Amino acid sequence: MSKKTILAVAVATLALGQVAKAQTNVQVFYDFATDRQHVTTTVEGFYGDNWGNTFFFVDHDFNSRDNNNKLYAPSGTYLELARCLNFWQDVPVLGDFSLQVEYNGGVYNGYTINNAVLGGIDYFLHSSDFKNTFNFKLLGKYIHYIDNDLQGNARRSLVPLQFTFVWGMQDLFGVTGLRFSGFADFWFENHTVFNWADDKAAGYRDWLSGKDSQFVFISEPQIWYNVGQHFGVPNLNVGGEVELSYDFGTLAGFRARPCAGIKWVF
């Protein structure tokens, strides 16, 4: 459940010619999908400076359960860390482009999520009042595979690229504090996916068949409302997201997973 939504707001501050102050938030979600039904926490941060900006998030899924179905530990963690470089912010046209390097990796239920290193270009667009911001990223992606495909061949990406779109829309429909944000990722990755059962009685672990997939799509549109503004606590937001994915992780096909949550902005 990756989050890249703080980035568009922070980059807008940089685009105005200012150094963005540190922005950190914690999100707590409950996932209602039939194959999940657990809590996920996300710590997310953005830090701007005169050389560009640094962005990261860390997800923790809390879904390791004992034989009595009681939660006893996190089931997985995932990290993304990205650095954008832009020494030419005041140059017309070119100032909208940044160079980006990124690392992704983690572990889930005892299985590693392959290390990935990315590098490429970020292009920033915005409305005149900076309430609507958009980032387009074209990134080369190297994945460190540690296993073979189902035919026994060494895995490799069909095309080592990732395409990312990040958006943020503040005060949506003229409602102060209502924000629509999110991201969409598409990348090429040689990985094995299964038709996981969605039936809780099946323990979520029955699969009918396995196949090798060559790409992944995931998008997480979020809606947040700054409810705390009404009682002197502007840090507090309530809202939710829907994870839309295709061949993501080990799950074959399309899934839509709704979540509800709260967000505290430090």
Backbone hydrogen bonds, N-H to C=O, Kabsch-Sander energy under -0.5 kcal/mol:
donor,donor_aa,acceptor,acceptor_aa,energy
9,V,5,T,-0.6
10,A,6,I,-1.9
11,V,7,L,-2.7
12,A,8,A,-1.5
13,T,9,V,-1.3
14,L,10,A,-1.6
15,A,11,V,-2.4
16,L,12,A,-1.1
17,G,14,L,-2.1
18,Q,13,T,-1.5
20,A,18,Q,-0.7
23,Q,46,F,-2.8
25,N,44,E,-2.6
26,V,264,W,-2.1
27,Q,42,T,-2.7
28,V,262,I,-2.3
29,F,40,T,-3.0
30,Y,260,A,-2.5
31,D,38,H,-2.9
32,F,30,Y,-0.6
32,F,258,P,-2.4
36,R,33,A,-2.1
37,Q,33,A,-0.6
39,V,62,F,-0.8
40,T,29,F,-2.2
41,T,60,H,-2.4
42,T,27,Q,-2.6
43,V,58,V,-2.1
44,E,25,N,-2.7
44,E,42,T,-0.5
45,G,56,F,-2.6
46,F,23,Q,-2.8
47,Y,54,T,-2.6
48,G,20,A,-0.9
49,D,52,G,-2.5
52,G,49,D,-1.2
53,N,84,C,-2.2
54,T,47,Y,-2.3
55,F,82,A,-2.9
56,F,45,G,-2.2
57,F,80,E,-1.9
58,V,43,V,-2.2
59,D,78,Y,-2.6
60,H,41,T,-2.5
61,D,76,G,-2.3
62,F,39,V,-2.8
63,N,61,D,-0.8
64,S,73,A,-1.9
65,R,63,N,-0.6
66,D,70,K,-2.1
69,N,66,D,-2.1
72,Y,64,S,-2.6
73,A,64,S,-1.1
75,S,61,D,-2.9
76,G,61,D,-1.3
77,T,107,V,-2.4
78,Y,59,D,-1.7
79,L,105,G,-2.9
80,E,57,F,-2.1
81,L,103,Y,-2.3
82,A,55,F,-3.3
83,R,101,V,-2.9
84,C,53,N,-2.8
85,L,99,L,-3.2
86,N,51,W,-2.2
91,V,88,W,-1.8
94,L,92,P,-3.1
95,G,91,V,-2.5
96,D,93,V,-1.6
97,F,94,L,-1.9
98,S,122,D,-2.4
99,L,85,L,-2.4
100,Q,120,G,-2.6
101,V,83,R,-2.3
102,E,118,L,-2.4
103,Y,81,L,-2.5
104,N,116,A,-2.4
105,G,79,L,-1.8
106,G,113,I,-1.3
107,V,77,T,-2.5
108,Y,111,Y,-3.3
109,N,75,S,-4.1
111,Y,108,Y,-2.3
113,I,106,G,-3.3
114,N,112,T,-0.6
116,A,104,N,-2.3
117,V,142,Y,-2.4
118,L,102,E,-2.7
119,G,140,G,-1.8
120,G,100,Q,-2.5
121,I,138,L,-2.3
122,D,98,S,-2.6
123,Y,136,F,-3.1
124,F,96,D,-2.3
125,L,134,F,-3.1
127,S,132,N,-2.2
130,F,127,S,-1.5
133,T,131,K,-0.5
133,T,168,G,-2.7
134,F,125,L,-2.7
135,N,166,V,-2.8
136,F,123,Y,-2.8
137,K,164,T,-2.9
138,L,121,I,-2.3
139,L,137,K,-0.5
139,L,162,Q,-2.6
140,G,119,G,-3.2
141,K,160,P,-2.2
142,Y,117,V,-3.0
143,I,141,K,-0.5
144,H,115,N,-2.8
145,Y,143,I,-1.2
149,D,153,N,-2.8
152,G,149,D,-2.1
155,R,147,D,-1.0
161,L,159,V,-2.3
162,Q,139,L,-2.7
163,F,186,F,-3.2
164,T,137,K,-2.1
165,F,184,A,-2.3
166,V,135,N,-2.5
167,W,182,G,-2.4
168,G,133,T,-2.1
169,M,180,F,-2.5
170,Q,131,K,-2.6
171,D,178,L,-0.7
172,L,178,L,-2.5
174,G,171,D,-1.8
175,V,172,L,-2.1
176,T,174,G,-0.7
178,L,175,V,-2.0
179,R,177,G,-0.6
179,R,224,W,-3.0
180,F,169,M,-2.4
181,S,222,Q,-2.2
182,G,167,W,-1.9
184,A,165,F,-2.1
185,D,218,I,-3.2
186,F,163,F,-2.3
187,W,216,V,-2.1
188,F,161,L,-1.7
189,E,214,Q,-1.1
191,H,189,E,-0.9
191,H,213,S,-2.3
193,V,211,K,-2.9
194,F,250,T,-3.1
195,N,209,S,-1.2
196,W,194,F,-1.6
197,A,206,D,-1.7
200,K,198,D,-0.5
202,A,199,D,-1.4
203,G,200,K,-1.9
204,Y,199,D,-1.1
205,R,202,A,-1.0
207,W,205,R,-0.6
208,L,195,N,-0.9
211,K,193,V,-2.2
213,S,191,H,-3.4
216,V,187,W,-2.7
217,F,246,Y,-1.9
218,I,185,D,-2.2
219,S,244,L,-2.7
220,E,183,F,-1.8
222,Q,181,S,-3.8
223,I,240,G,-2.4
224,W,179,R,-2.7
225,Y,238,V,-2.6
226,N,177,G,-1.8
227,V,225,Y,-2.2
228,G,236,L,-2.1
229,Q,226,N,-1.2
230,H,227,V,-1.6
231,F,228,G,-1.6
233,V,228,G,-2.8
236,L,233,V,-1.8
237,N,263,K,-2.5
238,V,225,Y,-2.2
239,G,261,G,-2.3
240,G,223,I,-2.0
241,E,259,C,-1.4
242,V,221,P,-1.6
243,E,257,R,-2.8
244,L,219,S,-3.2
244,L,242,V,-0.7
245,S,243,E,-0.5
245,S,255,R,-2.4
246,Y,217,F,-2.5
247,D,253,G,-1.9
251,L,248,F,-1.9
252,A,194,F,-3.2
252,A,250,T,-0.6
255,R,245,S,-2.3
257,R,243,E,-2.5
259,C,241,E,-2.7
260,A,30,Y,-1.7
261,G,239,G,-2.6
262,I,28,V,-1.7
263,K,237,N,-2.6
264,W,26,V,-2.5
265,V,235,N,-2.2
265,V,263,K,-0.5
266,F,24,T,-3.0
266,F,264,W,-0.6
